[in-house]
Structure formats: C-alpha cells, structure tokens
Amino acid sequence: MEKGQLVEFKLKGEPHLAIADRPEGKKNWVLIDQRGQAHTIHPRQVIYEIPKVTYDSFKDLEGFVAEATGYIDPDNLEVAWELLSELEESATPESLAQLLFSDTGAPLCYAAHRLLSDDKLYFKQKGDHYEPRPAAQVEELQMKMAREAAREREWEGFLTRTKAVLAGAEVTLEKSDRPRIEILERYALLGDESNQKAAAQDILGALGREQYPDTAFQLLVDLGLWDQHENLALRRRNIPTQFPEEIHQALQQALAKPITGVEDGSRLDLTHLKVYTVDDESTREIDDGLSYEHLSDGRQQLWIHIADPTYWLSPGDALDTEARKRCTTVYLPTGTIPMFPFELAAGPMSLVQGETRCALSFGVILDGAGAIETYCIQPSVVKPTYRLTYEDADEMIELGIEAEGELLAIAAQAKKRLAWRKSQGAISINMPESSIKVDGDTITIDVIESSTARDMVAEMMILAGEVAARYGEDHELPLPFRGQSQPELPPEEELMQLAGGWVRDSAIRRCMPRSEMGVNPIRHATLGLDRYSQVTSPIRRYTDLMSHFQLKAHLRGEALPFSHEEMSEMIMSVANAAYEAVQVERQTKKYWAAEYLRRCNEAHRGQTWSAVMVRWLREHERLGLIILEDLGLELVMRFDRSVALGDRITVRLDYADPRQDIIRLQEVLPLQAEASEVSVKAEAAPSA
C-alpha cells in the first residue's frame, strides 16, 4: 500500500472508502475516510485496492464516488453473467469494467467491484475473482429472493394496516395477516411457553409496544380481534365454539326426520301420561321429564323420561362424531357452548311442552323402604304437559295443589328414596352453589338455594342412573359406570365438634375421593349405591349418550355399538375432554366472580360483605377458606388475627385482577364496618 492510494476497507462489517495516509507500526496503516476521520487498520481489513489512482486529500473522494455511482446498475450483471457463463470464465472488477464499460478507469473498476461484491445472485467470490453461478442455482436463488421480497412486502403491509387500525382508520386486515395474528394470540395465551415467543416480541417491538404477553393481549383487544374479557381458558384448551360447515347438512336432515315408532311397536306410547319438566328458567336443552302412574293393582309407578337424541343420529355419523369431539356442553357465565347444534338440542331432541317427543323412559316401582322393587326401560313417545321452573314446582308442592297430585306423589317418592339412600350410607354435602350470568355489561350472581323441587329432580335422576346400571349389570353390558370409593372421614366425635352446616360439610368434602369411571359396576359411596351410571343428560354429556346407544341396541336385540375395549377407550378419551371443559367452566366462573367484586368495589368504595370462615388451608400461615354468604362464593383469605371455624366476619375487597386470578380480601372490624357504611351512604347521597 502506498500513500494516497484509494482503498475500500471493512469497519464493523460495513465497507468504507478511504485514502492511505501513512504506515502505523510494522503492518498497520492510517486511512482517512470521506469525512476526514482517521482509521488505523490491518491490511487484512482491506477489501479492495482501487488501481491507477492516488489522492492527496479526502475531499477529492466526493467526485470519485459520484462518478463511480453513475455506473452502478445491477441490471448490467445479468448480461455479464450470461456471457461469462457461456465462456466459462470468472471475473475481476477490472475485467468486468472492460466487459461492461469498455474501459478500466479507476471509477469504472470501483463500480464493477461494487456490483460484484454486492451481488448475491449471479456471482460467487473465490479469492480475488468471481465465478458465475450455475443457471439452476441462479433460478433457485431468484425464487428464494422473490419469496423473501414477498414476505417483506407482507410484513410491511401488515405493519401499515395494523398501525392504521390502531389509529382508528377503517382498514380491514387481510388473510395474509392471519399467521402473525396467530403468533400474537399464542404469546398472549401461553406467554414464555409459546414456541413463537421471539416472533411475537418482534411484532410488538415493531409496533412500539412492550414485549410481554399482557401487551400482546391488549394489542389484540385494540385491534378489535379480542374482547377485553376474552376467555383465555377457553382458547387455551381449543374448545370449539362454532360448528363446522359439514354439520349443517346433517343437521338439516335430522330436523326433517318425522317422529315414528308407535305404529310398529318399537316405541311405547306414553303420551297419555302427565309429564312434568322442571328446570331453571334459562334452560333450553330440556332432557328429562317426570311422570307418576297409579297402576290397577294399586302400586305406584314412577316414570323418568330422558330425551332420546339417538333417534336423530347413529354411532359414527357426522353429528355423533362432532358430539364425541366436544364430549360435553360447556356452561359459561357468558353463554352455553352446546354439544349438539342448538336447533337440534333445544328443538326436536328436547322434551318441549306440548310437543310429541322421543324418549328413553325408565319405569320404576319402589318398595316400602324406597329401594327398587321392579323396573323397566322402554324407548317411548311422550308429550310433556308442563314446563315448570324450580320455583313453580316448589310453589305447587308447598301449596299441595290437589289437581297436581302426580307432582306431589313424585315429591313424596323422592323423599322416601333419599331416606333409603341415606340408610345405605349416602353422604349429603350441602355447600353453597352460585350461578353467575353475564349479559352485556351486567354481571349477576345468584345463590342456588336447595329446595324440594331441586331435591326431587336430583333424586329421580339418581334413580334413573341406578336403574340403567342395574340393567347393564344384569345383562353384562359395557356401560360408563361411575363410582366413588369410600371416603376416610374424620371420627364422628371430631366432626360433631365442628360447627354444623358449611364448616362440617367443608370438612367432609375435603375427604371425598375423586369419582371413577369404567366399564364394570362399582360402588358409589357418596350416593350410597352399589352400581350407578349417568344416563339423564344425553343431549349434554357424551358418556350419557354412549349409555343410550348401548341400552337401546340391547333392548332391540341388536349387536352393541361398542365392545368392552372400545367403551373403555372412549371413556378415557371423553373423560379427559370433559375434565378440560370443567376446568374452563371453573376458571371462567372465577374470572367473572373477580370482575364482579372489582366492579362493586369501584362503584362503592369500601363495600363490605358478610362471610363465614369454613376451613383452614394453612393454619400456621392463617390462610383460610371463607364463603361470602350473599354470593355463595368460596374465596381464599389471609387473616391478621386468630379466628375460629364458623366465625362470621365482615370483609372488603382490597384488590382484584380477574386476568391474573387475584382476589385479595381484608377483614373489616366492627368499628371499621360502621365507618365504611356511613361513607358509602354519604357518597350515595348526591345521586339520590
């Protein structure tokens, strides 16, 4: 290298043009770049030495660069590549300058050097020369570059559209944006466990947002893709909320099918019976009804009619396959996700008042003690007489309306039946249950009170389950039998020392083992039954539907749809899916309970709630379980003082974050409660 020589060198990975000024030590040189800045470099940092030119001042570089830049046209390379490929010759900056410009002047050689060094398509550097790539390789690289360019356009388009939406413009995201939206969704749902966390953070960074899961969630909300109260538990478990298009045709065929069977004797005509359906007012899938019949021999026969969805489908068809995939109806505060399309589930499948419907009817005669004396199971046709709410039925029973003697008789039989089950070891646990409903911006929480009508319906459903299980056991049918091993309860004297009601029931509940399900009969300790199979909700639970398929096939004398092995595998699969659905229901309910408390506290700062301390979780840490009496909610609370089980306390909300599943409560002592009440009244006075 000589003083004044023009060279290109690499600094931090980028090429720079400079003039050699003077040697530095044995090998290094000091270079002056276009801005007059000095750089000490090693010769190996030099990329290219421009021949045939020397300069005295860095100020002269501006004109040189301007002249060279005028010749830098990448389109020229394709012509050179075609020619050199044909000649099987390599290129140097000097030979390329001669080929392209018919001149090897310094600015032209430098322009040729820049073309070759910047090229990623036609030439590949080998030492101080460049070899033309094979045509196949060039074609492959062109396709790759086209794909990369398309991705870059998609990326820029996505950012442009997203920013426009965030700015309030009427812009619709395109189909090509969906993969990036899904990346954000996974990050919002799974956080650090997302396998595309880095990609999501890149998107957030490009949009000027912090790179956290909660900011990904808020971005989706701001884009109008998610709701502020989006159900993440539902999304994490991939529970489908819509039915696929292919179900529509099967649905239309089912809806068009007329009810038959009485004519050929395949169904028992029970339309002469008075049938009561008793449910919550909001229930749309009505899958059970009750009748009472006084037989000619003086005996009393109960009829439990269960909706028969198997009339509308068969094992393995489209509707059945979709129901098996869903496995259960999911009940959320915001609405119901049905196992069958609502048009079918709440239509011809349901026992609708005044409409002729298919059913699987369980006829039962109890003995004097309440045990099953005789029973029968019959595919039937019924015509529900009354659509009652629990409140309606309670009022009719309480008033003892003589015109509805059948309902009174069913209630009396239910009491006898409960007494018999208790004599068999049944365990009653009466913990509060709350119903949370969300309608638009309104959240309501109601405590579901135990009542005669609710107990009556529950008892009849248990009775039908015992009948089905007994039939399955007698005929060695593989059914989804449900059981529960005997719990190890505290000694009687220890239980009696606990306050009655919720405290004692909570202690008993804590000891209850999980229920089991299998193809063989097993004792259900809590129910006090030696065998039991749920069959009363085939519109809403797939295991119940499986029982109906098996029972009806056997009653018709046909081969069973499911073998022992198939039933066992299906039970395991469906049970796992049902467990996931239950977890979604619980988590969603907890979310809206927290949101309800948060809103109450926001509207009435310092609002207090009456609660009962029912169980210690970690007594040494003063961490206990309380129940808010007015709401029936069980919540965890840490105490600042000693309290006893069964103590009634007053609490207020300290902090609630529904999204993080956090509810912090604080005990309010009597004097504090009085001051809080006065404060709330004072705040409310102006609006009054």
Secondary structure by P-SEA (a helix, b strand, c coil): cccccccccccccbbbbbcccccccccbbbbbccccbbbbbccccccccccccccccccaaaaaaaaaaaaccaaaaaaaaaaaaaacccccaaaaaaaacccccaaaaaaaaaaaaaccccccccccbbbbccaaaaaaaaaaaaaaaaaaaaaaaaaaaaaaaaacccccccccaaaaaaaaaaaaaccccccaaaaaaaaaaaacccccaaaaaaaaaaaccccccccaaaaaacccccccccaaaaaaaaaacccccccccccccccccbbbbbcccccccccbbbbbbbccccbbbbbbbccccccccccccaaaaaaaaacbbbbcccccccccccccccccccccccbbbbbbbbbbbbcccccccccccccbbbbbcccccaaaaaaaaaaccccaaaaaaaaaaaaaaaaaaaaabbbbbbcbbbbbbbcccbbbbbbbcccaaaaaaaaaaaaaaaaaaaaaaaaccccbbbbbcccccccaaaaaaccccaaaaaaaaaaccccccccbbbbbccccccbbbbcccccccaaaaaaaaaaaaaaacccccccaaaaaaaaaaaaaaaaaaaaaaaaaaaaaaaaaaaaaaaaccbbbbbbbbcccccccccccccccccccbbbbbbbcccccccccbbbbbcccccccbbbbbbbbcaaaaaaaaaaaaaaacccc
